[in-house]
Amino acid sequence: MIRHPAVSGQFYSGNPTTLRNELDRFIKTGLEREKVIGIIAPHAGYMYSGAVAGSVYSIIEIPDTVIILGPNHHGYGAKMALYPAGEWITPLRTTKVNEKLSQLIKGNSSRIEEDSGAHRYEHSLEVQLPFLQNINPDLSVVPICLGSCSFEECMELGTGIAKAIREFEKDVLMVASSDMTHYESASAAKKKDQLALNEVLALNPEGLLKTCRNEAISMCGVIPATVMLVAALELGARKATLVNYATSGDVTGDNEQVVAYAALTIR
């Protein structure tokens, strides 16, 4: 099955040359890259969040296999949707879905199911792919689109992903795609987001989910981030680091109604 771009020409340039130039501005060269278990990276239009995403993609190694976990903004399809065997296309190139790891994840999690429909219009996974392709053109991916879940469901999926990665026996990076607070003032967003970021930095997935729900923090990828943290802890994660935080107001100058973005590493 082939997944064609849904937001090419909207969230990022549909022209390959222009897109490469965009990515070259965001991804810095000459920085030391480190091996990490997972990251959280934003997924807004590149003009707003590209610099924040680029800051984390500039300092991490991109192995040949990457699991991308993104939220389901549209509500289509299965609650835990694993993209079937096939390929994802961006203006840069075509990337294969890693069928072996996909099947291992499916075999270790009773709740996840193959469903391309959840992915058809979803941008949160798609906008990560050009960054990954730019750094490692030969990578394969496992795209997972997630709706609203309980912590128990996140725990089951995260544990299953960790088991699958161990059985896969190769390096795997997990990318949790998420923006932070939406459509509040920059000052209010920063205050709320710090509460959520504190839980990530403490490697507390349950605390992250509870905090976002109790404090009405509109972190759209809180479920992907929670699942990733559960899996990362199972795989031996010991430290989380905040790489960058910014808001759309830093680009537009409008700090009254912003969307906020954070980039973090888990290692």
C-alpha positions in Angstrom: 0.0 0.0 0.0 1.3 3.4 -0.9 0.7 6.4 1.3 0.8 9.7 -0.7 1.5 13.1 1.0 -1.6 14.8 2.5 0.0 18.1 3.5 2.8 18.6 1.0 2.6 22.2 -0.3 0.8 23.2 2.9 2.9 22.3 6.0 6.1 22.1 4.0 7.1 22.7 0.4 6.0 20.3 -2.3 9.0 21.2 -4.4 11.9 18.8 -3.7 14.6 21.5 -4.1 12.8 24.0 -1.9 12.1 21.4 0.7 15.8 20.4 0.8 16.8 24.0 1.3 14.2 24.4 4.1 15.6 21.3 5.9 19.2 22.5 5.4 18.3 25.7 7.3 16.7 23.8 10.2 19.1 20.9 10.5 22.5 22.2 11.6 25.7 20.5 10.4 28.9 19.9 12.4 27.1 19.1 15.7 27.9 16.0 17.6 25.1 13.4 17.2 24.2 11.1 20.0 22.3 7.8 20.1 18.9 8.2 21.8 16.0 6.0 22.5 13.3 8.5 21.6 12.4 12.1 21.0 9.5 14.4 21.1 9.3 16.7 18.1 6.6 19.2 16.9 4.5 18.8 13.8 3.2 22.2 12.8 4.0 23.9 9.5 7.7 24.2 9.0 7.7 28.0 9.1 6.4 27.8 12.7 7.9 24.7 14.2 10.7 23.7 11.8 13.4 25.3 13.8 12.4 23.5 17.0 12.1 20.2 15.2 15.4 20.9 13.5 17.2 21.5 16.8 16.6 18.0 18.0 17.1 16.4 14.6 20.5 18.1 14.4 21.9 16.3 17.5 20.6 12.7 17.3 21.6 9.7 15.2 18.9 8.4 12.9 19.2 4.6 12.7 17.9 2.6 9.8 14.5 1.9 11.5 12.3 4.6 13.1 8.9 4.2 14.8 6.8 7.4 14.4 3.9 7.8 16.8 1.5 10.6 16.1 -1.9 11.7 17.3 -5.1 11.2 15.3 -6.4 14.8 14.7 -9.2 13.7 12.4 -10.7 10.8 14.3 -10.8 8.4 11.3 -10.0 4.8 11.7 -8.8 2.6 14.5 -7.8 4.0 17.9 -4.4 2.4 17.6 -3.6 2.3 13.9 -0.5 0.6 12.5 0.1 1.4 8.9 0.1 -1.7 6.7 3.0 -3.0 4.7 3.9 -0.6 1.9 5.6 2.8 1.3 5.3 6.4 2.3 6.0 9.1 -0.3 7.3 12.6 0.3 8.6 15.1 -2.3 12.1 13.9 -1.3 11.8 10.2 -1.8 9.9 7.0 -1.0 10.4 5.3 2.3 9.4 1.7 3.0 7.4 0.6 6.0 9.4 -1.9 8.0 7.2 -4.9 7.9 9.2 -7.1 10.3 9.1 -4.6 13.1 5.5 -3.8 12.4 4.5 -7.4 12.7 6.5 -7.8 15.9 4.6 -4.8 17.4 1.3 -6.2 16.3 2.2 -9.6 17.8 3.1 -8.0 21.2 0.1 -5.7 21.5 -3.4 -7.0 21.4 -5.0 -3.6 20.9 -3.2 -2.3 17.8 -4.5 -3.1 14.4 -3.5 -2.4 10.8 -5.5 0.5 9.4 -4.5 2.8 6.6 -7.6 5.0 7.0 -6.4 6.6 10.2 -3.3 7.8 8.4 -4.8 9.0 5.1 -5.2 12.7 6.1 -3.1 12.8 9.3 -0.2 15.3 9.2 1.5 14.6 12.5 3.5 11.6 11.2 4.0 12.9 7.7 5.8 16.1 8.7 8.5 14.1 10.6 9.4 12.1 7.6 11.3 14.7 5.5 13.5 15.4 8.5 14.3 11.7 8.9 14.8 11.2 5.2 17.1 14.1 4.9 19.5 12.7 7.5 19.1 9.0 6.6 17.8 8.5 3.1 17.8 4.7 3.5 15.7 4.4 6.6 12.5 2.4 7.0 9.6 3.4 9.3 6.8 2.1 11.4 4.0 4.7 11.4 1.5 4.4 14.3 -1.5 6.8 14.6 -3.1 7.0 18.0 -6.5 8.3 19.2 -7.5 9.0 22.8 -6.4 6.2 25.2 -6.4 5.4 28.9 -3.0 5.1 30.6 -3.6 1.4 30.9 -3.9 1.3 27.1 -0.8 3.4 26.7 1.0 1.1 29.1 0.1 -2.0 27.1 1.1 -0.6 23.8 4.3 0.9 25.1 5.3 -2.3 26.7 4.5 -4.2 23.5 6.6 -1.8 21.4 9.6 -2.3 23.8 9.3 -6.0 23.6 9.1 -5.8 19.8 12.2 -3.6 19.6 14.1 -6.1 21.8 13.0 -8.9 19.5 14.0 -6.9 16.4 17.6 -6.8 17.7 18.5 -3.7 15.8 18.8 0.0 16.7 15.4 1.7 16.6 14.5 5.4 17.2 11.0 6.3 18.5 9.7 9.7 17.5 6.6 11.0 19.4 5.1 13.8 17.3 3.4 16.5 19.3 2.8 20.2 19.6 2.2 21.7 23.0 -0.4 24.2 24.2 -2.8 25.5 21.5 -4.3 29.0 21.1 -3.5 30.6 24.4 -1.3 33.5 25.2 2.5 32.8 25.1 2.8 33.4 28.8 -0.1 31.1 29.7 1.2 28.4 27.3 4.6 28.5 28.8 3.3 28.2 32.3 1.0 25.2 31.4 3.6 23.5 29.2 6.2 23.6 32.0 4.0 21.4 34.0 3.8 18.8 31.2 7.5 19.1 30.4 8.4 18.6 34.1 6.7 15.1 33.9 8.6 14.3 30.7 11.9 15.3 32.3 11.0 13.2 35.3 10.4 10.2 32.9 6.9 9.9 34.3 4.5 8.9 31.6 1.5 8.5 33.8 2.2 11.8 35.4 2.3 13.4 31.9 -1.0 12.1 30.9 -2.7 13.0 34.2 -1.2 16.5 34.2 -2.3 17.3 30.7 -5.8 16.1 31.5 -6.1 17.6 34.9 -4.6 21.0 33.9 -6.4 21.2 30.5 -3.0 21.3 28.6 -3.8 20.9 24.9 -0.7 18.9 24.1 -2.1 17.1 21.1 0.5 14.3 21.1 0.3 13.5 24.8 -0.8 9.9 23.9 2.1 9.3 21.5 4.5 10.8 24.1 3.1 8.7 26.9 3.4 5.5 24.9 6.9 6.4 23.8 8.0 7.1 27.4 6.6 3.8 28.6 8.5 2.0 25.9 11.7 4.0 26.6 11.6 3.2 30.3 11.2 -0.5 29.4 14.3 -0.1 27.2 16.4 1.4 30.0 15.8 5.1 29.6 17.5 7.2 32.3 17.4 10.8 31.2 15.2 13.2 29.4 16.6 16.6 28.1 14.7 19.6 26.8 16.4 20.7 23.6 14.2 23.6 22.6 10.9 25.4 23.4 9.3 28.1 21.3 5.9 29.4 20.2 4.4 30.5 16.9 4.5 34.0 18.4 8.3 33.9 18.0 7.7 33.8 14.3 4.6 35.9 13.8 5.0 38.4 16.7 1.5 37.7 17.9 1.8 36.4 21.5 -1.9 36.5 22.3 -2.9 33.3 20.5 0.0 30.9 20.0 0.8 27.3 19.5 3.8 26.1 21.4 6.4 23.6 20.4 9.0 21.6 22.3 11.8 19.2 21.4 13.2 16.7 23.8 15.5 13.7 23.8 15.1 10.5 25.9 18.3 8.4 26.4 
